[in-house]
Amino acid sequence: MSGYDFTPSPEKAPDTQPASSGGPPQPPPKPPKLTTKDLLEPGEPGRRIFLSDYIEVKELAELLGLKPFQVVADLLKLRKFKHADGVIDFPTAATIARNHGFVAEKTV
């Protein structure tokens, strides 16, 4: 046996992360805040509009929060050509509203 026994200790990983790692981990995203409507109608879609039998294209666009040309483009996809001042029937308006996440209900 030699007079000098040396066993190197295993290298320990540093407790900190290198600067290139991007810093501490981000907290998980917070869920969206619930509104009173969400609490009262948990299964209902949040956006509902009321329409009569006929509506002008520009009025529908305003209800949906869109520009009139966007509604005209949706009408063209349905193979219907109308101007912003044109009038469309309830089933057509309801289809466009549904495509934008709204529920259309007919007024009496």
C-alpha positions, 0 to 999 in steps of 0.5 A, a space after each residue: 500500500 502506498 502512503 498516499 490514497 486519494 479518491 477524487 470526489 464525484 463532481 457536483 452539479 452547480 446549484 444555479 443555472 447558467 445565464 443562458 438558461 433563460 432565468 427562473 421558470 415562468 408560473 403557469 398562466 392564470 385562467 380567464 376571469 369569469 364574468 357574471 354571465 359566465 357564472 349564471 349560464 355555464 353551458 350557454 355561449 357567451 355571445 347572443 344577438 337578437 334579429 328580426 326576419 330581415 336585417 341590413 348587412 351593415 347592421 349585422 356587421 355592427 352587431 357582430 363587431 365586424 366591418 361590413 365587408 367581412 360580412 359581405 365576404 361571408 355572404 359570397 362564401 354562401 354564394 349570395 351577393 349583397 352590398 353593405 346596404 342590402 338586406 338578408 333573411 334571418 336564416 342567412 344572418 344566423 349562419 353568419 353569426 354562428 360562424 363568428 361564435 354568436 347565437 342568433 335568436 329571432 325576435 317576435 
